[in-house]
């Protein structure tokens, strides 16, 4: 079954990917044979994943999440699905910028 997944790196950054074999891919990231991004930020830990019917669907969702800001990714990790639409709004982002956060 294909997956989209998110790991948190040792520096606190998030990496989003998709794979057929989640356990193997996590092992690759932690062995330094995964993505260039995670190679320099080991160890990584799995914080979120979802199964999909096709690798194309998993890859499409990976690309979608990669475009999200940190706050929205963290809401997904928490399972706070109600917050996702609000965090997608430009008005929320503008409000945060005015606050200086």
QUIDAKA-V87199 format. One record per residue. N is the residue number from 1. RES is the residue in one letter. PHI is phi in whole degrees, -180 to 180 (999 if undefined). OMEGA is omega in whole degrees, -180 to 180 (none if undefined). Layout:
[[N:RES:PHI:OMEGA] [N:RES:PHI:OMEGA]]
This chain:
[[1:X:999:178] [2:X:-77:-178] [3:X:-131:159] [4:X:-109:-176] [5:X:-143:175] [6:X:-133:175] [7:X:-116:172] [8:X:-105:-178] [9:X:-85:-178] [10:X:-61:179] [11:X:-92:178] [12:X:91:179] [13:X:-74:179] [14:X:-107:174] [15:X:-125:180] [16:X:-116:179] [17:X:-147:175] [18:X:-138:-175] [19:X:-162:171] [20:X:-84:-173] [21:X:-129:-174] [22:X:-64:-179] [23:X:-61:179] [24:X:-63:-177] [25:X:-66:177] [26:X:-63:177] [27:X:-62:178] [28:X:-63:178] [29:X:-58:-177] [30:X:-75:176] [31:X:-86:-179] [32:X:86:179] [33:X:-107:178] [34:X:-86:-177] [35:X:-67:177] [36:X:-55:-178] [37:X:-58:-177] [38:X:-82:-178] [39:X:-57:-178] [40:X:-92:-174] [41:X:-130:-179] [42:X:-83:-2] [43:X:-80:175] [44:X:-114:175] [45:X:-134:180] [46:X:-69:178] [47:X:-116:-180] [48:X:-163:172] [49:X:-158:177] [50:X:-146:177] [51:X:-92:179] [52:X:-132:180] [53:X:-75:-179] [54:X:-140:178] [55:X:-67:177] [56:X:-63:178] [57:X:-66:179] [58:X:-63:179] [59:X:-65:179] [60:X:-63:179] [61:X:-70:174] [62:X:-55:-179] [63:X:-63:178] [64:X:-64:-179] [65:X:-66:180] [66:X:-60:178] [67:X:-85:-177] [68:X:-85:172] [69:X:-73:-178] [70:X:-56:-178] [71:X:-60:-179] [72:X:-72:177] [73:X:-62:-179] [74:X:-67:175] [75:X:-64:177] [76:X:-62:179] [77:X:-60:180] [78:X:-73:-175] [79:X:80:-179] [80:X:-88:-175] [81:X:-66:179] [82:X:-65:-178] [83:X:-80:-174] [84:X:-59:180] [85:X:-63:180] [86:X:-64:-179] [87:X:-69:178] [88:X:-83:-174] [89:X:-77:177] [90:X:-67:180] [91:X:-66:177] [92:X:-62:-179] [93:X:-63:180] [94:X:-63:178] [95:X:-62:179] [96:X:-66:179] [97:X:-66:178] [98:X:-65:179] [99:X:-75:-177] [100:X:83:180] [101:X:-104:none]]
